[in-house]
């Protein structure tokens, strides 16, 4: 009977223990703060971009509205200026001829005056339309126009106001010294009035002829 030698038998090697995975360490407070700051920064950037785009869109809308307002005002002013030009052109020659006749009458003696009657077909001042100009001032559309055009238009209406002032003056004079008192009393006031407006009328026509093409070009741009 064979007895095994227990000491000679090799024991099977023990299995190596499975290494434990190290537990994931919780993020440090500094890491959490960095992530929070990044998230907040991204949100701030997105909000800022949104506000910027909204402001850009509003500015574009406002600019488009201002351009439309300026163009509408220019169209109305162009029509009004053309109407006023026709009014001045219709009476310019009458005023210059009448002034020469009145001056000759006043320079003559009583005997000569009897042979040179001066027949006036009324004072016939030019009356200006100003509705488009008043509306442009009320809506402040002039600031959105081309500066050169706005200046030229403003100059015209300023000269028209001076012309209107002269018309108002001769109207008052007609009540103080009516034509019924005779030409010797009435003609001197008319001569002063005509003497001024025969200067203004050619200047107004020149300014009209300069600004109308300017407005046409501005509307065509």
MIMITI-380370 format. One record per residue: residue in three letters; residue number from 1; x, y, z of N, C-alpha, C, O, CB in turn. Coordinates in steps of 0.02 Angstrom, whole numbers. Glycine has a CB too. Layout:
BEGIN
   res     n     n_px     n_py     n_pz    ca_px    ca_py    ca_pz     c_px     c_py     c_pz     o_px     o_py     o_pz    cb_px    cb_py    cb_pz
   Ala   NUM        X        Y        Z        X        Y        Z        X        Y        Z        X        Y        Z        X        Y        Z
...
This chain:
BEGIN
   res     n     n_px     n_py     n_pz    ca_px    ca_py    ca_pz     c_px     c_py     c_pz     o_px     o_py     o_pz    cb_px    cb_py    cb_pz
   Unk     1       43      -60        0        0        0        0       44       61        0       89       69       41      -49        1       62
   Unk     2       29      103      -49       72      164      -57       40      223      -23      -18      239      -36       84      179     -132
   Unk     3       76      254       17       52      315       53       83      375       18      144      381       15       71      314      130
   Unk     4       43      417       -8       71      475      -43      107      521        4       88      532       61       18      513      -80
   Unk     5      159      546      -23      197      594       17      166      662        8      174      694      -44      271      595       -2
   Unk     6      131      682       58       95      747       54      141      805       47      124      856       18       50      757      115
   Unk     7      201      798       74      247      855       72      272      867        1      290      922      -17      305      844      119
   Unk     8      274      809      -39      301      817     -107      251      847     -155      271      871     -208      324      751     -133
   Unk     9      187      847     -139      137      875     -185      136      951     -181      138      982     -127       67      847     -168
   Unk    10      134      979     -238      132     1054     -242       60     1077     -240       18     1053     -277      168     1080     -306
   Unk    11       49     1123     -200      -18     1154     -196      -26     1201     -255       19     1239     -273      -28     1191     -129
   Unk    12      -86     1199     -285      -97     1247     -341      -91     1319     -318     -113     1336     -264     -166     1236     -373
   Unk    13      -60     1360     -360      -51     1430     -339     -117     1465     -327     -165     1457     -365      -11     1469     -392
   Unk    14     -119     1502     -278     -180     1540     -261     -190     1596     -312     -142     1629     -334     -176     1571     -189
   Unk    15     -252     1605     -330     -269     1658     -378     -255     1727     -347     -270     1741     -289     -342     1653     -400
   Unk    16     -225     1768     -390     -210     1836     -366     -275     1875     -356     -320     1871     -398     -164     1874     -416
   Unk    17     -280     1910     -303     -342     1949     -291     -352     2002     -345     -305     2036     -366     -339     1982     -221
   Unk    18     -414     2009     -366     -431     2060     -417     -423     2129     -386     -452     2146     -335     -505     2050     -443
   Unk    19     -381     2169     -420     -371     2236     -391     -435     2278     -393     -470     2278     -443     -314     2272     -429
   Unk    20     -448     2310     -341     -507     2354     -337     -495     2418     -376     -443     2450     -370     -524     2369     -264
   Unk    21     -548     2436     -416     -544     2500     -452     -547     2557     -402     -589     2558     -356     -601     2507     -504
   Unk    22     -504     2603     -411     -507     2660     -364     -571     2700     -373     -592     2713     -430     -445     2706     -373
   Unk    23     -601     2718     -320     -662     2757     -324     -647     2827     -353     -597     2859     -336     -693     2763     -254
   Unk    24     -695     2849     -398     -686     2916     -429     -693     2970     -376     -741     2973     -338     -739     2928     -486
   Unk    25     -642     3011     -374     -642     3063     -322     -692     3117     -341     -695     3136     -400     -572     3094     -313
   Unk    26     -731     3143     -296     -779     3197     -312     -742     3259     -336     -687     3274     -312     -823     3214     -249
   Unk    27     -774     3296     -383     -740     3357     -409     -727     3406     -352     -767     3413     -306     -782     3390     -464
   Unk    28     -672     3438     -359     -654     3487     -308     -697     3549     -316     -724     3561     -370     -580     3505     -313
   Unk    29     -704     3588     -264     -744     3650     -268     -719     3698     -322     -759     3733     -353     -743     3686     -201
   Unk    30     -654     3700     -333     -627     3746     -384     -648     3725     -454     -662     3767     -497     -550     3748     -380
   Unk    31     -652     3657     -466     -674     3632     -531     -747     3649     -543     -766     3671     -597     -664     3556     -537
   Unk    32     -789     3639     -492     -860     3656     -498     -870     3730     -512     -912     3749     -552     -897     3636     -434
   Unk    33     -831     3771     -479     -837     3843     -489     -817     3863     -561     -848     3906     -591     -794     3881     -439
   Unk    34     -765     3830     -587     -742     3845     -655     -797     3827     -706     -811     3866     -752     -678     3806     -672
   Unk    35     -828     3767     -696     -882     3748     -742     -940     3797     -738     -970     3814     -789     -906     3678     -727
   Unk    36     -956     3819     -678    -1011     3866     -669     -996     3932     -703    -1039     3963     -735    -1025     3878     -595
   Unk    37     -933     3955     -696     -914     4017     -727     -917     4012     -804     -937     4059     -838     -844     4038     -705
   Unk    38     -896     3954     -830     -898     3945     -903     -971     3947     -927     -987     3979     -977     -865     3878     -923
   Unk    39    -1015     3912     -891    -1085     3910     -910    -1116     3980     -908    -1152     4000     -953    -1124     3862     -865
   Unk    40    -1101     4016     -854    -1126     4084     -848    -1098     4129     -903    -1134     4170     -932    -1109     4114     -779
   Unk    41    -1034     4120     -919    -1003     4160     -971    -1035     4148    -1039    -1047     4195    -1077     -929     4145     -975
   Unk    42    -1049     4084    -1054    -1082     4067    -1117    -1151     4098    -1120    -1171     4126    -1171    -1086     3992    -1126
   Unk    43    -1188     4094    -1065    -1255     4124    -1064    -1253     4199    -1073    -1294     4228    -1108    -1290     4107     -998
   Unk    44    -1204     4231    -1041    -1197     4303    -1047    -1181     4322    -1120    -1209     4370    -1147    -1142     4330    -1001
   Unk    45    -1136     4283    -1151    -1119     4297    -1221    -1180     4289    -1266    -1192     4331    -1310    -1063     4250    -1245
   Unk    46    -1219     4236    -1255    -1278     4225    -1296    -1329     4281    -1287    -1359     4305    -1335    -1309     4157    -1280
   Unk    47    -1339     4301    -1224    -1386     4355    -1210    -1363     4420    -1242    -1402     4457    -1272    -1395     4364    -1135
   Unk    48    -1297     4433    -1236    -1269     4495    -1265    -1278     4495    -1341    -1296     4546    -1370    -1195     4502    -1247
   Unk    49    -1264     4438    -1372    -1272     4434    -1444    -1345     4444    -1464    -1360     4477    -1514    -1247     4367    -1470
   Unk    50    -1391     4416    -1425    -1461     4425    -1439    -1483     4498    -1435    -1519     4523    -1477    -1503     4384    -1393
   Unk    51    -1459     4531    -1381    -1476     4602    -1373    -1445     4643    -1429    -1478     4688    -1456    -1451     4628    -1305
   Unk    52    -1382     4628    -1447    -1348     4665    -1501    -1385     4657    -1567    -1396     4706    -1602    -1276     4641    -1508
   Unk    53    -1405     4595    -1583    -1441     4584    -1646    -1509     4619    -1645    -1531     4645    -1696    -1450     4509    -1658
   Unk    54    -1541     4619    -1586    -1606     4653    -1581    -1597     4728    -1592    -1638     4760    -1625    -1638     4640    -1513
   Unk    55    -1543     4757    -1562    -1531     4828    -1571    -1513     4844    -1644    -1534     4895    -1671    -1475     4851    -1525
   Unk    56    -1474     4800    -1675    -1458     4811    -1745    -1520     4808    -1789    -1528     4849    -1835    -1407     4758    -1769
   Unk    57    -1564     4761    -1774    -1627     4757    -1812    -1670     4818    -1802    -1700     4843    -1849    -1665     4696    -1793
   Unk    58    -1673     4843    -1740    -1713     4902    -1726    -1683     4964    -1760    -1719     5006    -1786    -1718     4914    -1650
   Unk    59    -1615     4967    -1759    -1583     5024    -1793    -1595     5022    -1868    -1607     5074    -1898    -1508     5023    -1778
   Unk    60    -1592     4963    -1897    -1606     4956    -1969    -1678     4976    -1984    -1691     5011    -2034    -1592     4884    -1992
   Unk    61    -1724     4954    -1942    -1794     4972    -1952    -1804     5047    -1947    -1841     5077    -1986    -1839     4936    -1902
   Unk    62    -1771     5078    -1896    -1778     5150    -1887    -1748     5189    -1945    -1776     5238    -1969    -1745     5172    -1821
   Unk    63    -1690     5165    -1970    -1658     5198    -2027    -1702     5193    -2089    -1709     5241    -2127    -1589     5167    -2041
   Unk    64    -1732     5134    -2099    -1776     5126    -2156    -1837     5172    -2150    -1860     5200    -2200    -1799     5053    -2163
   Unk    65    -1863     5178    -2090    -1921     5222    -2079    -1901     5295    -2091    -1940     5333    -2120    -1949     5213    -2008
   Unk    66    -1842     5315    -2068    -1819     5384    -2078    -1808     5398    -2152    -1826     5452    -2177    -1754     5396    -2039
   Unk    67    -1779     5350    -2188    -1770     5360    -2261    -1837     5367    -2297    -1844     5409    -2341    -1729     5302    -2291
   Unk    68    -1884     5325    -2277    -1951     5330    -2308    -1984     5397    -2293    -2016     5426    -2337    -1995     5274    -2283
   Unk    69    -1976     5421    -2232    -2004     5486    -2213    -1972     5542    -2253    -2006     5587    -2277    -1996     5499    -2138
   Unk    70    -1906     5539    -2260    -1871     5591    -2298    -1891     5590    -2372    -1901     5643    -2402    -1795     5581    -2292
   Unk    71    -1898     5531    -2401    -1919     5527    -2471    -1989     5553    -2481    -2003     5589    -2529    -1914     5454    -2496
   Unk    72    -2035     5536    -2436    -2103     5562    -2441    -2104     5638    -2437    -2139     5672    -2475    -2148     5532    -2387
   Unk    73    -2064     5665    -2390    -2061     5739    -2383    -2031     5771    -2445    -2055     5824    -2467    -2020     5758    -2322
   Unk    74    -1980     5740    -2474    -1950     5768    -2534    -1999     5769    -2593    -2001     5817    -2631    -1887     5728    -2553
   Unk    75    -2038     5716    -2599    -2087     5714    -2654    -2139     5770    -2645    -2157     5804    -2694    -2123     5646    -2656
   Unk    76    -2162     5780    -2583    -2210     5833    -2571    -2179     5901    -2583    -2210     5946    -2611    -2238     5829    -2500
   Unk    77    -2116     5910    -2560    -2082     5974    -2570    -2070     5988    -2644    -2077     6045    -2667    -2016     5975    -2532
   Unk    78    -2053     5936    -2681    -2042     5945    -2753    -2105     5970    -2787    -2103     6017    -2827    -2019     5879    -2785
   Unk    79    -2162     5940    -2772    -2225     5961    -2801    -2242     6033    -2780    -2265     6072    -2821    -2282     5914    -2781
   Unk    80    -2230     6049    -2717    -2246     6115    -2691    -2201     6168    -2722    -2225     6222    -2741    -2241     6117    -2616
   Unk    81    -2137     6153    -2728    -2090     6201    -2758    -2107     6213    -2831    -2103     6270    -2854    -2018     6175    -2751
   Unk    82    -2126     6161    -2867    -2146     6171    -2937    -2208     6215    -2943    -2213     6256    -2988    -2159     6103    -2969
   Unk    83    -2255     6206    -2896    -2315     6249    -2895    -2296     6321    -2881    -2322     6367    -2914    -2365     6223    -2843
   Unk    84    -2253     6332    -2832    -2232     6400    -2815    -2192     6432    -2872    -2197     6492    -2884    -2190     6399    -2751
   Unk    85    -2153     6392    -2907    -2116     6419    -2964    -2164     6445    -3017    -2154     6498    -3045    -2069     6366    -2993
   Unk    86    -2216     6407    -3031    -2265     6429    -3080    -2299     6494    -3059    -2313     6538    -3100    -2318     6374    -3091
   Unk    87    -2312     6501    -2993    -2344     6562    -2968    -2299     6623    -2978    -2323     6676    -2996    -2362     6554    -2894
   Unk    88    -2234     6615    -2966    -2188     6671    -2974    -2178     6687    -3048    -2179     6746    -3067    -2120     6654    -2942
   Unk    89    -2170     6635    -3089    -2159     6647    -3161    -2219     6682    -3193    -2211     6718    -3242    -2145     6581    -3196
   Unk    90    -2279     6670    -3167    -2339     6699    -3197    -2345     6774    -3186    -2379     6807    -3225    -2401     6665    -3168
   Unk    91    -2311     6801    -3134    -2320     6873    -3118    -2255     6912    -3125    -2256     6974    -3119    -2346     6881    -3048
   Unk    92    -2200     6880    -3138    -2135     6915    -3139    -2134     6971    -3192    -2116     7027    -3176    -2078     6865    -3153
   Unk    93    -2153     6955    -3253    -2150     7006    -3306    -2200     7062    -3293    -2186     7120    -3306    -2164     6974    -3374
   Unk    94    -2258     7044    -3266    -2308     7096    -3251    -2280     7146    -3201    -2290     7206    -3209    -2372     7064    -3224
   Unk    95    -2246     7122    -3151    -2219     7167    -3099    -2164     7212    -3127    -2162     7272    -3113    -2192     7126    -3040
   Unk    96    -2119     7183    -3166    -2064     7224    -3193    -2090     7278    -3241    -2066     7335    -3240    -2013     7179    -3229
   Unk    97    -2139     7261    -3283    -2168     7310    -3330    -2207     7364    -3291    -2200     7423    -3306    -2214     7275    -3381
   Unk    98    -2247     7342    -3243    -2286     7390    -3204    -2242     7437    -3165    -2257     7496    -3158    -2333     7353    -3156
   Unk    99    -2186     7412    -3139    -2140     7455    -3101    -2112     7510    -3146    -2109     7568    -3125    -2082     7413    -3072
   Unk   100    -2093     7494    -3206    -2066     7545    -3252    -2119     7598    -3268    -2104     7657    -3271    -2041     7512    -3317
   Unk   101    -2181     7577    -3277    -2235     7624    -3292    -2248     7670    -3233    -2257     7731    -3241    -2299     7587    -3312
   Unk   102    -2249     7641    -3172    -2262     7682    -3113    -2205     7730    -3100    -2216     7788    -3083    -2272     7636    -3051
   Unk   103    -2144     7708    -3109    -2086     7752    -3099    -2087     7809    -3150    -2071     7866    -3133    -2020     7713    -3104
   Unk   104    -2105     7794    -3211    -2109     7847    -3261    -2165     7896    -3245    -2158     7957    -3254    -2121     7818    -3332
   Unk   105    -2220     7870    -3220    -2277     7913    -3201    -2257     7958    -3143    -2272     8018    -3145    -2338     7870    -3181
   Unk   106    -2226     7932    -3093    -2207     7972    -3035    -2153     8023    -3052    -2149     8076    -3021    -2182     7927    -2979
   Unk   107    -2112     8008    -3101    -2058     8055    -3120    -2083     8111    -3166    -2049     8162    -3175    -2002     8018    -3156
   Unk   108    -2143     8103    -3194    -2169     8154    -3241    -2204     8210    -3203    -2222     8203    -3145    -2218     8122    -3291
   Unk   109    -2212     8266    -3237    -2248     8322    -3206    -2324     8311    -3216    -2344     8262    -3248    -2226     8390    -3237
   Unk   110    -2364     8356    -3189    -2436     8348    -3191    -2463     8346    -3262    -2508     8308    -3277    -2470     8404    -3152
   Unk   111    -2435     8387    -3306    -2459     8389    -3375    -2445     8324    -3411    -2487     8298    -3448    -2427     8447    -3413
   Unk   112    -2385     8297    -3399    -2367     8234    -3432    -2407     8175    -3404    -2424     8128    -3439    -2292     8220    -3425
   Unk   113    -2422     8179    -3340    -2459     8125    -3309    -2529     8117    -3339    -2556     8062    -3341    -2464     8136    -3234
   Unk   114    -2556     8172    -3361    -2624     8169    -3390    -2626     8130    -3454    -2678     8106    -3475    -2650     8239    -3402
   Unk   115    -2568     8123    -3487    -2566     8087    -3550    -2537     8017    -3544    -2529     7982    -3594    -2524     8127    -3601
   Unk   116    -2521     7995    -3483    -2490     7929    -3474    -2524     7892    -3416    -2493     7881    -3364    -2414     7936    -3461
   Unk   117    -2587     7874    -3425    -2621     7838    -3372    -2590     7769    -3362    -2569     7736    -3409    -2696     7831    -3388
   Unk   118    -2586     7749    -3300    -2558     7684    -3282    -2616     7641    -3255    -2643     7655    -3202    -2500     7690    -3229
   Unk   119    -2633     7591    -3292    -2687     7546    -3271    -2657     7482    -3242    -2624     7443    -3276    -2734     7529    -3332
   Unk   120    -2669     7473    -3178    -2645     7412    -3144    -2700     7360    -3141    -2758     7376    -3125    -2619     7429    -3073
   Unk   121    -2683     7300    -3156    -2730     7244    -3149    -2721     7212    -3080    -2710     7152    -3075    -2721     7192    -3206
   Unk   122    -2725     7253    -3030    -2714     7229    -2962    -2640     7226    -2946    -2597     7234    -2990    -2745     7160    -2953
   Unk   123    -2625     7214    -2883    -2555     7209    -2861    -2525     7143    -2886    -2467     7141    -2906    -2550     7214    -2784
   Unk   124    -2564     7090    -2883    -2546     7024    -2909    -2481     6997    -2880    -2435     6980    -2918    -2541     7027    -2983
   Unk   125    -2475     6992    -2814    -2416     6959    -2787    -2421     6883    -2796    -2476     6856    -2806    -2407     6975    -2711
   Unk   126    -2366     6850    -2793    -2366     6776    -2795    -2384     6751    -2725    -2358     6775    -2675    -2296     6748    -2818
   Unk   127    -2428     6701    -2723    -2447     6670    -2660    -2418     6600    -2658    -2427     6560    -2704    -2525     6669    -2651
   Unk   128    -2384     6585    -2604    -2345     6523    -2599    -2381     6470    -2559    -2414     6484    -2509    -2276     6537    -2569
   Unk   129    -2374     6408    -2582    -2396     6350    -2543    -2340     6332    -2493    -2281     6332    -2511    -2413     6289    -2589
   Unk   130    -2359     6317    -2432    -2308     6300    -2381    -2327     6237    -2341    -2295     6222    -2291    -2298     6358    -2333
   Unk   131    -2379     6201    -2363    -2402     6143    -2324    -2348     6090    -2318    -2336     6064    -2263    -2465     6114    -2355
   Unk   132    -2315     6073    -2373    -2263     6022    -2372    -2205     6043    -2327    -2176     6002    -2291    -2238     6007    -2443
   Unk   133    -2187     6107    -2330    -2132     6132    -2288    -2152     6129    -2214    -2111     6108    -2173    -2114     6204    -2308
   Unk   134    -2212     6150    -2198    -2234     6147    -2128    -2235     6076    -2102    -2217     6063    -2045    -2304     6179    -2122
   Unk   135    -2256     6029    -2144    -2258     5958    -2124    -2187     5931    -2114    -2174     5892    -2068    -2296     5916    -2175
   Unk   136    -2141     5951    -2157    -2071     5929    -2150    -2041     5954    -2085    -2003     5918    -2052    -2029     5954    -2210
   Unk   137    -2058     6015    -2066    -2034     6042    -2002    -2066     6004    -1944    -2033     5989    -1894    -2049     6117    -1996
   Unk   138    -2131     5990    -1949    -2166     5956    -1894    -2140     5885    -1883    -2135     5863    -1826    -2241     5955    -1907
   Unk   139    -2124     5850    -1937    -2100     5781    -1932    -2024     5776    -1925    -1997     5722    -1917    -2122     5741    -1992
   Unk   140    -1990     5833    -1929    -1916     5836    -1925    -1883     5792    -1978    -1830     5763    -1967    -1893     5813    -1856
   Unk   141    -1914     5788    -2036    -1886     5746    -2089    -1826     5779    -2123    -1789     5745    -2159    -1940     5731    -2141
   Unk   142    -1816     5843    -2113    -1760     5877    -2145    -1693     5849    -2122    -1645     5848    -2161    -1762     5952    -2131
   Unk   143    -1689     5825    -2059    -1626     5800    -2033    -1606     5734    -2066    -1548     5714    -2062    -1631     5790    -1958
   Unk   144    -1653     5701    -2099    -1638     5638    -2133    -1627     5646    -2208    -1616     5597    -2243    -1695     5588    -2122
   Unk   145    -1628     5708    -2231    -1616     5722    -2302    -1542     5736    -2313    -1503     5745    -2266    -1659     5782    -2327
   Unk   146    -1524     5737    -2377    -1457     5759    -2395    -1448     5831    -2371    -1490     5873    -2386    -1445     5752    -2472
   Unk   147    -1394     5846    -2335    -1386     5913    -2307    -1388     5968    -2359    -1416     6022    -2347    -1320     5918    -2269
   Unk   148    -1359     5956    -2418    -1358     6008    -2470    -1429     6022    -2494    -1448     6080    -2506    -1314     5987    -2528
   Unk   149    -1469     5969    -2503    -1538     5978    -2525    -1578     6014    -2472    -1616     6060    -2487    -1571     5909    -2541
   Unk   150    -1571     5992    -2409    -1608     6024    -2355    -1591     6098    -2349    -1634     6140    -2337    -1594     5988    -2288
   Unk   151    -1527     6115    -2357    -1506     6185    -2354    -1537     6226    -2410    -1561     6281    -2400    -1429     6191    -2356
   Unk   152    -1535     6198    -2471    -1562     6234    -2529    -1637     6245    -2522    -1662     6299    -2537    -1548     6195    -2594
   Unk   153    -1673     6194    -2498    -1745     6201    -2488    -1760     6253    -2434    -1804     6295    -2441    -1777     6133    -2470
   Unk   154    -1722     6250    -2380    -1732     6298    -2325    -1720     6370    -2349    -1755     6416    -2329    -1686     6281    -2266
   Unk   155    -1671     6379    -2391    -1656     6446    -2417    -1713     6472    -2458    -1730     6532    -2454    -1592     6445    -2459
   Unk   156    -1743     6430    -2498    -1800     6451    -2540    -1858     6474    -2497    -1887     6527    -2508    -1822     6393    -2586
   Unk   157    -1875     6433    -2447    -1933     6451    -2405    -1918     6513    -2362    -1964     6550    -2345    -1953     6392    -2361
   Unk   158    -1856     6523    -2345    -1838     6585    -2310    -1849     6646    -2353    -1874     6697    -2329    -1766     6582    -2286
   Unk   159    -1830     6642    -2417    -1840     6697    -2463    -1915     6708    -2477    -1937     6765    -2484    -1803     6686    -2529
   Unk   160    -1952     6654    -2480    -2025     6660    -2489    -2057     6696    -2430    -2104     6735    -2439    -2057     6591    -2499
   Unk   161    -2033     6683    -2369    -2060     6717    -2311    -2047     6792    -2315    -2090     6833    -2296    -2030     6689    -2245
   Unk   162    -1989     6811    -2339    -1974     6883    -2347    -2021     6914    -2399    -2045     6970    -2392    -1900     6894    -2367
   Unk   163    -2033     6877    -2452    -2080     6900    -2503    -2149     6908    -2474    -2183     6958    -2487    -2082     6851    -2563
   Unk   164    -2171     6860    -2434    -2236     6865    -2401    -2240     6925    -2355    -2293     6957    -2349    -2251     6801    -2362
   Unk   165    -2184     6941    -2323    -2184     7000    -2280    -2195     7064    -2320    -2230     7110    -2297    -2118     7005    -2243
   Unk   166    -2165     7067    -2379    -2177     7126    -2422    -2249     7129    -2445    -2279     7183    -2448    -2130     7124    -2483
   Unk   167    -2278     7072    -2461    -2348     7070    -2482    -2393     7094    -2426    -2441     7131    -2438    -2368     7000    -2504
   Unk   168    -2378     7073    -2365    -2418     7095    -2308    -2412     7171    -2299    -2460     7205    -2282    -2396     7059    -2244
   Unk   169    -2351     7197    -2311    -2341     7269    -2304    -2381     7309    -2355    -2411     7359    -2336    -2268     7286    -2311
   Unk   170    -2382     7288    -2418    -2420     7326    -2468    -2495     7319    -2456    -2533     7364    -2472    -2402     7301    -2539
   Unk   171    -2516     7263    -2428    -2587     7255    -2411    -2608     7305    -2359    -2661     7336    -2364    -2601     7183    -2387
   Unk   172    -2566     7315    -2307    -2581     7366    -2257    -2581     7436    -2287    -2623     7477    -2270    -2530     7362    -2199
   Unk   173    -2534     7448    -2332    -2531     7514    -2364    -2593     7529    -2405    -2615     7586    -2410    -2469     7519    -2408
   Unk   174    -2622     7477    -2435    -2682     7487    -2475    -2740     7509    -2431    -2784     7545    -2454    -2701     7423    -2512
   Unk   175    -2741     7487    -2368    -2794     7509    -2323    -2781     7580    -2298    -2828     7618    -2287    -2801     7461    -2264
   Unk   176    -2717     7597    -2289    -2701     7664    -2265    -2709     7716    -2321    -2736     7770    -2309    -2629     7666    -2238
   Unk   177    -2684     7700    -2381    -2691     7746    -2438    -2722     7707    -2496    -2686     7685    -2541    -2621     7776    -2459
   Unk   178    -2787     7698    -2496    -2821     7658    -2547    -2814     7689    -2616    -2803     7749    -2622    -2894     7648    -2530
   Unk   179    -2820     7649    -2668    -2815     7675    -2736    -2866     7730    -2751    -2855     7770    -2796    -2824     7619    -2787
   Unk   180    -2921     7731    -2715    -2973     7782    -2727    -2948     7852    -2713    -2978     7901    -2736    -3034     7768    -2685
   Unk   181    -2894     7858    -2674    -2867     7925    -2660    -2828     7953    -2718    -2807     8011    -2717    -2822     7923    -2599
   Unk   182    -2817     7914    -2770    -2781     7939    -2828    -2713     7906    -2834    -2685     7883    -2784    -2773     8014    -2824
   Unk   183    -2686     7903    -2894    -2622     7871    -2905    -2564     7905    -2869    -2516     7872    -2849    -2607     7867    -2978
   Unk   184    -2568     7971    -2861    -2513     8006    -2828    -2503     7983    -2756    -2447     7985    -2731    -2525     8080    -2829
   Unk   185    -2557     7961    -2723    -2552     7938    -2654    -2536     7863    -2650    -2503     7841    -2604    -2617     7953    -2617
   Unk   186    -2562     7826    -2699    -2556     7753    -2695    -2494     7725    -2730    -2464     7676    -2707    -2618     7721    -2726
   Unk   187    -2474     7756    -2786    -2420     7729    -2826    -2352     7727    -2790    -2313     7680    -2802    -2413     7769    -2888
   Unk   188    -2336     7776    -2748    -2270     7771    -2715    -2262     7706    -2674    -2209     7676    -2673    -2260     7831    -2670
   Unk   189    -2315     7686    -2639    -2311     7624    -2600    -2304     7563    -2647    -2266     7517    -2632    -2374     7615    -2555
   Unk   190    -2340     7564    -2703    -2335     7509    -2750    -2265     7507    -2782    -2238     7453    -2793    -2389     7516    -2806
   Unk   191    -2238     7565    -2795    -2171     7568    -2825    -2119     7538    -2777    -2073     7502    -2799    -2152     7640    -2843
   Unk   192    -2126     7551    -2713    -2079     7523    -2664    -2087     7446    -2662    -2038     7409    -2660    -2091     7553    -2593
   Unk   193    -2150     7424    -2663    -2163     7352    -2661    -2135     7317    -2723    -2099     7267    -2717    -2238     7338    -2655
   Unk   194    -2151     7344    -2781    -2126     7314    -2843    -2050     7318    -2847    -2017     7273    -2873    -2157     7349    -2903
   Unk   195    -2022     7372    -2822    -1949     7379    -2824    -1913     7324    -2787    -1858     7304    -2805    -1929     7446    -2796
   Unk   196    -1945     7299    -2734    -1915     7244    -2696    -1928     7176    -2728    -1882     7135    -2735    -1941     7244    -2625
   Unk   197    -1990     7164    -2748    -2006     7096    -2772    -1978     7082    -2841    -1968     7024    -2859    -2080     7086    -2772
   Unk   198    -1964     7134    -2882    -1933     7120    -2947    -1860     7097    -2937    -1830     7069    -2983    -1934     7183    -2992
   Unk   199    -1833     7107    -2877    -1769     7077    -2861    -1777     7006    -2835    -1739     6961    -2853    -1732     7120    -2808
   Unk   200    -1828     6996    -2792    -1838     6929    -2763    -1861     6877    -2814    -1840     6819    -2811    -1888     6933    -2707
   Unk   201    -1903     6898    -2861    -1932     6848    -2906    -1881     6814    -2952    -1883     6753    -2957    -1985     6881    -2949
   Unk   202    -1836     6850    -2984    -1785     6814    -3024    -1741     6769    -2981    -1720     6715    -3002    -1741     6864    -3061
   Unk   203    -1726     6792    -2920    -1685     6751    -2875    -1722     6688    -2855    -1692     6634    -2851    -1665     6791    -2813
   Unk   204    -1786     6694    -2841    -1825     6635    -2825    -1827     6586    -2883    -1819     6525    -2873    -1896     6654    -2805
   Unk   205    -1837     6610    -2944    -1838     6566    -3002    -1771     6531    -3011    -1769     6472    -3029    -1855     6606    -3065
   Unk   206    -1717     6566    -2998    -1651     6535    -3004    -1643     6480    -2952    -1618     6426    -2968    -1596     6589    -2995
   Unk   207    -1665     6493    -2890    -1659     6442    -2838    -1704     6382    -2852    -1685     6325    -2840    -1676     6473    -2770
   Unk   208    -1764     6396    -2877    -1809     6340    -2896    -1775     6296    -2948    -1775     6234    -2941    -1876     6367    -2924
   Unk   209    -1747     6327    -2999    -1717     6288    -3054    -1655     6250    -3030    -1637     6200    -3061    -1698     6335    -3111
   Unk   210    -1623     6272    -2977    -1565     6236    -2950    -1586     6177    -2906    -1556     6124    -2909    -1521     6284    -2910
   Unk   211    -1638     6187    -2866    -1655     6136    -2817    -1696     6080    -2847    -1692     6023    -2823    -1692     6167    -2759
   Unk   212    -1736     6093    -2898    -1778     6040    -2926    -1735     5981    -2952    -1752     5924    -2936    -1821     6068    -2984
   Unk   213    -1682     5993    -2991    -1640     5936    -3010    -1606     5901    -2950    -1596     5841    -2951    -1586     5958    -3058
   Unk   214    -1589     5940    -2899    -1559     5910    -2839    -1607     5862    -2806    -1588     5807    -2786    -1537     5964    -2789
   Unk   215    -1670     5882    -2800    -1719     5838    -2769    -1731     5776    -2813    -1738     5721    -2787    -1786     5876    -2758
   Unk   216    -1733     5786    -2878    -1741     5729    -2924    -1685     5678    -2915    -1697     5618    -2913    -1743     5753    -2997
   Unk   217    -1624     5703    -2909    -1567     5657    -2899    -1571     5622    -2832    -1556     5563    -2827    -1501     5695    -2904
   Unk   218    -1592     5659    -2780    -1597     5628    -2713    -1650     5574    -2712    -1641     5522    -2680    -1614     5682    -2661
   Unk   219    -1705     5585    -2748    -1757     5534    -2751    -1737     5475    -2794    -1762     5419    -2785    -1821     5564    -2778
   Unk   220    -1691     5487    -2841    -1670     5433    -2884    -1617     5388    -2854    -1606     5333    -2878    -1645     5461    -2947
   Unk   221    -1582     5412    -2801    -1530     5372    -2769    -1559     5312    -2732    -1521     5273    -2703    -1490     5415    -2721
